[in-house]
Amino acid sequence: MIINSLQLNYNYITMRILKSAINWIKKLWEIFLQILIPPDIKIQKLLKLSVGEMRDLLPKSPVNSKDIFVLFDYSHKIVRLIIKSIKYKNNTDIKKRIAIYLYEELMVISSEIALFEGTLPILVPMPMSKKEKRNRGFNQCEEICKEIKKLAGDNIKISYNTLKKVRETERQTKLSREQRLENVEESMCAFLRSEATIKTQHPERSEGKRTVIVLDDVYTTGASLSEARRALTSAGARRVIGLFIAH
């Protein structure tokens, strides 16, 4: 029995060491590749593809539900690279390209909402606190919304003041879902004005609350979207939809 127990412990420790070694090898390999082919060069190569070619290359996200729409799969290296380029470098070229894909998705969502609810939705960026925005220098979601506006014109209403972050929160990266929900609780507030409705074949549907689409870069546990939904619903939103670049 003692020998068997020692053997099991030995096997367990060996597996842990091997797993740790493999993870370190993967990290070193990624560092080597970044030195050999810098991320900015990879992005430039990606942008040489046409809009359609790049869309076909990027893996689609399996996450799509009634109120959550996600474009791409974050587990893919090139998708993570795109997110980092937008989130931390505010890369204008890749931002414009991603805005095209988001705009196409938005037009489909907006058309359905206008048909069944009688009003066009409002697009709002996921907010950052003043401190977060000051440290980074920009809100990447706001920047993408600006690019979408250039494409959409009057086809979609974008508001930068509807949803605000009113409390500082910890970084979510290493928190569990429960910790994330607690971390962002009561951290946002919203203000919705009464908007004119569009004409439809169903005027009875033209009255009531507006649907709000919240744009964010990455969908992980849904904690930020849940808090945004709480704030917007309290302010009078009929429905809150999340639109994300990746999951």
C-alpha positions as CSV (number, residue, x, y, z in Angstrom):
1,M,0.0,0.0,0.0
2,I,2.8,2.4,0.9
3,I,4.7,1.6,-2.3
4,N,1.5,2.2,-4.3
5,S,0.9,5.5,-2.6
6,L,4.4,6.6,-3.2
7,Q,4.1,5.6,-6.9
8,L,0.9,7.6,-7.2
9,N,2.5,10.7,-5.7
10,Y,5.5,10.3,-7.9
11,N,3.3,10.0,-11.0
12,Y,1.3,13.1,-9.9
13,I,4.4,15.2,-9.3
14,T,5.9,14.0,-12.6
15,M,2.8,15.0,-14.5
16,R,2.8,18.4,-12.8
17,I,6.4,19.0,-13.7
18,L,5.8,18.0,-17.3
19,K,2.7,20.2,-17.6
20,S,4.6,23.1,-16.2
21,A,7.6,22.5,-18.5
22,I,5.3,22.3,-21.6
23,N,3.6,25.6,-20.6
24,W,7.0,27.3,-20.3
25,I,8.1,25.9,-23.7
26,K,5.0,27.3,-25.3
27,K,5.6,30.7,-23.7
28,L,9.2,30.7,-24.9
29,W,8.2,29.7,-28.4
30,E,5.7,32.5,-28.5
31,I,8.4,35.0,-27.4
32,F,10.7,33.6,-30.0
33,L,8.1,34.0,-32.7
34,Q,7.3,37.6,-31.6
35,I,11.1,38.4,-31.9
36,L,11.3,36.6,-35.3
37,I,8.0,38.1,-36.6
38,P,6.9,41.2,-34.6
39,P,3.2,41.6,-34.0
40,D,3.0,44.8,-36.0
41,I,4.3,43.0,-39.0
42,K,1.7,40.2,-38.6
43,I,-1.0,42.8,-38.5
44,Q,0.3,44.5,-41.6
45,K,0.3,41.1,-43.4
46,L,-3.2,40.5,-42.3
47,L,-4.4,43.9,-43.5
48,K,-3.1,43.1,-47.0
49,L,-5.9,40.6,-47.3
50,S,-9.2,41.9,-48.7
51,V,-12.2,42.5,-46.3
52,G,-13.7,39.1,-47.3
53,E,-10.4,37.2,-47.2
54,M,-9.7,38.4,-43.7
55,R,-13.2,37.6,-42.5
56,D,-12.9,34.1,-43.9
57,L,-9.5,33.6,-42.2
58,L,-10.6,34.6,-38.7
59,P,-12.4,31.8,-36.8
60,K,-16.0,32.5,-35.9
61,S,-17.1,32.5,-32.3
62,P,-19.5,29.7,-31.3
63,V,-21.2,32.1,-28.9
64,N,-24.3,33.7,-30.3
65,S,-27.7,34.0,-28.5
66,K,-30.7,36.1,-28.5
67,D,-29.0,39.0,-26.8
68,I,-25.3,38.3,-27.2
69,F,-23.5,38.5,-30.6
70,V,-19.8,37.7,-30.9
71,L,-17.8,37.8,-34.1
72,F,-14.6,35.8,-33.5
73,D,-13.0,33.1,-31.4
74,Y,-10.5,34.6,-28.9
75,S,-8.6,31.3,-28.5
76,H,-7.1,31.9,-31.9
77,K,-3.7,33.7,-31.8
78,I,-4.4,36.1,-34.6
79,V,-7.7,37.2,-32.9
80,R,-5.8,37.8,-29.6
81,L,-3.3,39.9,-31.6
82,I,-6.0,42.0,-33.1
83,I,-7.6,42.6,-29.7
84,K,-4.2,43.7,-28.3
85,S,-3.5,46.0,-31.2
86,I,-6.9,47.7,-30.8
87,K,-7.0,47.7,-27.0
88,Y,-3.4,48.8,-26.1
89,K,-2.1,50.4,-29.3
90,N,-5.2,51.9,-30.8
91,N,-4.1,50.6,-34.2
92,T,-6.1,52.7,-36.7
93,D,-5.9,50.4,-39.7
94,I,-7.0,47.2,-37.9
95,K,-9.6,49.2,-36.0
96,K,-11.2,50.3,-39.3
97,R,-11.2,46.8,-40.6
98,I,-12.9,45.4,-37.5
99,A,-15.4,48.2,-37.6
100,I,-16.5,47.0,-41.0
101,Y,-17.4,43.6,-39.6
102,L,-19.2,45.0,-36.6
103,Y,-21.1,47.4,-38.8
104,E,-22.3,44.5,-41.0
105,E,-23.5,42.6,-37.9
106,L,-25.1,45.8,-36.5
107,M,-27.1,46.3,-39.7
108,V,-28.6,42.9,-39.5
109,I,-29.5,43.3,-35.8
110,S,-30.8,46.8,-36.2
111,S,-33.1,45.8,-39.2
112,E,-34.7,43.1,-37.1
113,I,-35.2,45.4,-34.1
114,A,-36.7,48.2,-36.3
115,L,-39.1,45.7,-37.9
116,F,-40.4,44.1,-34.7
117,E,-40.0,47.0,-32.2
118,G,-40.6,50.0,-34.5
119,T,-37.5,51.9,-33.4
120,L,-33.9,51.9,-34.2
121,P,-31.6,50.8,-31.4
122,I,-28.9,52.9,-29.7
123,L,-25.3,51.8,-29.9
124,V,-23.2,52.6,-26.8
125,P,-19.6,51.7,-26.0
126,M,-18.7,49.8,-22.9
127,P,-17.5,52.6,-20.5
128,M,-14.2,53.0,-18.7
129,S,-13.7,55.0,-15.5
130,K,-11.9,58.3,-15.8
131,K,-8.8,56.9,-14.2
132,E,-8.7,53.9,-16.7
133,K,-9.2,56.2,-19.7
134,R,-6.6,58.6,-18.4
135,N,-4.0,55.8,-17.9
136,R,-4.7,54.2,-21.3
137,G,-5.3,57.5,-23.2
138,F,-8.4,56.3,-24.9
139,N,-11.4,54.0,-24.7
140,Q,-11.0,51.4,-27.5
141,C,-14.8,50.8,-27.6
142,E,-15.4,54.5,-28.2
143,E,-12.8,54.6,-30.9
144,I,-14.4,51.6,-32.7
145,C,-17.9,53.3,-32.4
146,K,-16.4,56.4,-34.1
147,E,-15.3,54.2,-37.0
148,I,-18.7,52.5,-37.2
149,K,-20.3,56.0,-37.3
150,K,-18.3,56.8,-40.4
151,L,-19.7,53.8,-42.1
152,A,-23.2,53.9,-40.9
153,G,-24.0,57.6,-41.1
154,D,-27.6,58.1,-40.0
155,N,-28.4,54.4,-40.2
156,I,-27.6,54.0,-36.5
157,K,-27.6,56.2,-33.5
158,I,-24.5,56.2,-31.3
159,S,-24.4,57.7,-27.9
160,Y,-21.2,58.2,-25.8
161,N,-23.0,59.6,-22.8
162,T,-25.8,57.1,-22.2
163,L,-23.7,54.6,-20.2
164,K,-21.1,55.8,-17.6
165,K,-18.8,54.1,-15.2
166,V,-19.1,55.8,-11.8
167,R,-16.9,53.6,-9.6
168,E,-13.3,52.3,-10.0
169,T,-13.1,48.5,-10.2
170,E,-10.2,46.0,-10.0
171,R,-8.8,44.4,-13.2
172,Q,-11.0,41.5,-14.1
173,T,-8.3,39.3,-15.7
174,K,-7.6,36.9,-12.8
175,L,-11.0,37.0,-11.1
176,S,-13.6,34.2,-11.1
177,R,-17.1,34.9,-12.5
178,E,-18.5,35.4,-9.0
179,Q,-15.7,37.8,-8.2
180,R,-16.2,39.7,-11.5
181,L,-19.9,40.1,-10.8
182,E,-19.2,41.4,-7.3
183,N,-16.3,43.6,-8.7
184,V,-18.5,45.5,-11.2
185,E,-21.7,45.6,-9.1
186,E,-23.2,49.1,-9.0
187,S,-20.2,50.5,-11.0
188,M,-22.3,51.9,-13.9
189,C,-25.2,54.3,-14.3
190,A,-27.2,55.2,-17.4
191,F,-29.4,58.0,-18.8
192,L,-31.8,57.5,-21.7
193,R,-33.7,60.3,-23.3
194,S,-37.0,59.9,-25.0
195,E,-36.3,59.5,-28.7
196,A,-38.5,60.0,-31.8
197,T,-39.6,56.7,-33.3
198,I,-39.3,55.7,-36.9
199,K,-42.3,55.1,-39.2
200,T,-43.3,51.5,-39.7
201,Q,-46.2,49.4,-40.9
202,H,-47.0,48.8,-37.3
203,P,-47.4,52.1,-35.5
204,E,-48.5,50.4,-32.4
205,R,-45.0,49.1,-32.0
206,S,-43.5,52.6,-32.4
207,E,-44.2,53.5,-28.7
208,G,-42.2,52.3,-25.7
209,K,-38.6,51.9,-24.7
210,R,-35.6,51.7,-26.9
211,T,-33.3,48.8,-27.3
212,V,-29.6,49.5,-26.5
213,I,-26.7,47.6,-28.0
214,V,-23.5,47.7,-25.9
215,L,-20.3,47.3,-27.8
216,D,-17.3,45.7,-26.1
217,D,-14.1,44.1,-27.3
218,V,-14.0,40.7,-25.4
219,Y,-16.8,38.7,-23.9
220,T,-15.6,36.5,-21.0
221,T,-18.0,35.8,-18.2
222,G,-20.6,38.5,-19.1
223,A,-20.1,40.3,-15.8
224,S,-19.6,43.8,-17.4
225,L,-22.6,43.2,-19.7
226,S,-24.7,42.2,-16.8
227,E,-23.9,45.4,-14.9
228,A,-24.5,47.5,-18.1
229,R,-27.8,45.7,-18.6
230,R,-28.8,46.5,-15.0
231,A,-28.0,50.2,-15.3
232,L,-29.6,50.6,-18.7
233,T,-32.8,48.7,-17.8
234,S,-33.1,50.8,-14.7
235,A,-32.9,53.9,-16.9
236,G,-35.7,52.6,-19.1
237,A,-34.1,50.5,-21.8
238,R,-36.5,48.0,-23.3
239,R,-33.8,45.4,-24.1
240,V,-30.0,45.3,-23.9
241,I,-27.9,43.5,-26.4
242,G,-24.2,42.8,-26.2
243,L,-22.0,43.0,-29.3
244,F,-18.4,41.8,-29.0
245,I,-15.4,41.4,-31.2
246,A,-14.3,38.1,-29.6
247,H,-15.0,35.5,-27.0
